[in-house]
Amino acid sequence: MALSTAAWVVMIGSISVLWVPAVWALVRTLRDEGQKLELLTEQGKIDTYSPQALGELHEWIQAHPDDTYEPEARRRYNECVETLRDIEEPFYDWSDAAVDDLQKFDRSE
């Protein structure tokens, strides 16, 4: 039983729709991880949050001061700020001005 032309077109289209984005995502992820590994090897540290993610973490800490996870979130925020000040080349798109504007949370806040 031979497949019709329409069936072949649908199969090839399905493969393209499913596999092309998957392969692209895999290649991009592997490139990013390679770049992170290179930065980690050269600098010994790497920034753990993008500017948007660190901003969201800052907002969450301010909005949830009594949460049981707040001390851990504060610690991770402060670690990222310290790391950004220590490293020469961040992985994420941090400008020098944005890094200079970051303030660590005090323990007493």
N, C-alpha and C positions, 0 to 999 in steps of 0.2 A: 504494500500500500504506500504509494508515493504521496508526499505532502504537496499541497497546492502552493502556488506562488504567494498567496496571501498568508498562508501559515508560516512560510519562511520569513516573510517580511515581519510578521508579528514576533516570531522567535528572535530574530536579529534585533528588532526594536526593543524587545524586553531585555535582552542581554545588554544592549547599549544603555538603556535607562537604569539598569541595576548595577552593572559592573563598572561603567566609566566613572560615575561619581565615587564609588567605593574605592577604586584604584587611585583616583585623584586625592581623596581624603587620606588614604594610607601613605602615599608619597609625600604629601604635605606634612603629615604628622611625623614621619620619619626624618624629614628635613629639619623640622622644628626641634625635634629631640636631639638630632645631631648638633645643631647650633647650641642648644642648652648644654650639652655635654662638653662642647668645646669651651664655652664660657666658664663652666664650672671647673674645668681642668685648668684654665688660665688664671682665673680669679680666686678660686676656692669657695666662692659663694655665687648665688644667683638670686635675682629678685623673684619673689614667689607670687606676686599679685600684679595684675595690670593696673593702670591708673583708675579705670572704671571699677574694677573689683575692690581695690583698696578704698576707694571712695565709698562704695556700698558697705564695706566692712566698718568704716568710720561711722557712717550713719546708723548702722545697726547697733554699734556699741553705745552711741549716744541715746538711741531710742529704747534700749533694753538694759539699763544699769543694774537691775536686780536679777537678771537672768543667771542661771547657774553656769552657762557657758561664757558669760561676759569676761571673766578673768583670762580664760584661754584665748578669746578673740582679741582682747587687749594685748596680751603677750605676743600673739602672732602679728598684730598690727605693728607694734613697736619693733619687733625683729625685722620686719620688712623695711621699715623706715631706716633702721640702722644699716641694713644691708645696702639699701639704695645709696646711702651716704658713703659707704665703704668701697663700693665697686666702681670701676671706671666705665664699663659698658653694660648697661642693662639689657635684658632680653626683650622686655616690653618697651613700648614707645614712650619712655619717660623723658621729658625735657629737663634741663638743668634747673629752670625756674620752678617747675612743678615739684622737683625733689627738694629744692630750697624752701618751698612753702610748707612742706609737711612738718607737722608737729607731733611728737610722741605724746601718748597719754601718760599723765602722772599716775602713780599708784593711788594717790589720795582722792582722785576725782570720783 
